[in-house]
């Protein structure tokens, strides 16, 4: 599969994950409106679980035989998890706190900013790396 085709699949899964993350964030934000960074972290973790399953079954289906799934999951959490949580929390914090953007818009911008790094890490280290 070409890198471009895999990038397209990655973005399709990412779009679904973005919907999951923003829905979870909206729900958590209603439950704890003053704790938007905690709500963001919880929404990100739910999305990481969602995206890992879809990336193994769809985006990198052709490369999933060599490395045990638990090792891939651990690598996914260490790479995409760190990039997504750190990037989202820092960017969301700045965009909400300083720029006064609404939480969902700030989070969507942060997700897009972390996307390229996450693709590179999954393609080169997480799945059969």
N, C-alpha and C positions, 0 to 999 in steps of 0.2 A: 504494500500500500504506500502511496506517495505521502510525503509529509503534509502536503496541502490537503489531501483527502482526510488524513488523520486529524489535522487542525480543524477541519470543518466538523467532523464528528465530535471532537472535543468541545467545540463551541455549541453544538446542539445539546450535548449533555450539560454543559455549563449554563445554557439558557434555562433548561429545566431546573437545574440546581439553584439558579438565581431566583426563580419563581418560588421554590421551596424555602429558600433563605428569607426572602422578603415577606412571605406569608407567615413564617415562624416568627420573624422579627416583629411584624405587626401584632401578632397574637401576644408575644412576650412583652412587647411595648405597652400593650393595654393593661397587662397584669402588673407591670412594674415600670410605670412611665418615667420615673426619676433615675432608673438604672439602665439607660440605653446601651451602655457598653457591656454590661453583663448579659443583657438580652441579645446583643449582637454576637457575643461569644457563644452563647447557647445555640443560636440560629446557625452560626457557622459550623458548629460541630455536627448538627443534624444534616447539614448540606454536605459536609465531608463524607459522612456515611453513605448518603444517597449517591454522590458522585463516584465514590470508590466502586460501588456495586455496578453502576452503569458503565464506567470506564473499563472495568474488567470484562463485562459481558458484551460491550458494543465497540468502544473506541479502540481498545487494544486486545480484542478477542483473539486475534491471530498470534499474539505473543505471550499468552498467559500460561503456557504449559511448563516452562522451565523452572520458574521460581514459585515456591509454596505460597498460597494465598495469604497466610498469616504474615509472612515476611513482606509481601507486597503491601498489606494493610499497614504494617508498622512503618514501612518506608513512606507510604502515602501520608500517614499522620505526621511523621517527622518533617516531611518536605512541604507538601501542600498545606498541611495543618499549620505549620509555623508561618509560612508565607501568608496564608489566608487570615489567620487570627491576628498576627502582628500587623500585617498591612491593613486589614479592615479596621482594627481597633484604633490604630494611629490615624489613618485617614478619616475614618468616621468621626473620631474625637475632634480632629481639626476642623472638618467641614461642618459639624454641628456646633461645636463650641466657639469657633472663631468666625466662620463664614455664615453661621446661623441658617444653614440649609436644613430642610426637614430630614429626619432620620432615614426614611426609606430612600430618598434621593441620594443622600450622602453615602449610604451603604451600597447602592447600585454603582456609584462612581468608584468606590473602593474595590468592589468585585472586579470591575473592568480593568482597573489598574494592576491587579494581581494576576490576571489571566495568563499573560505570556510567560511569566516566571513559572507558574504552575504547570503549564504545558511542557516546558523544557524539562522540568524536574521529573514529571511522570514518564515522559518519552525516553529520557536518558538514564534514569536511576531506579524508579519505582517498579515499573513493569519489566520484568526479565532483565534487570540491569545488573 
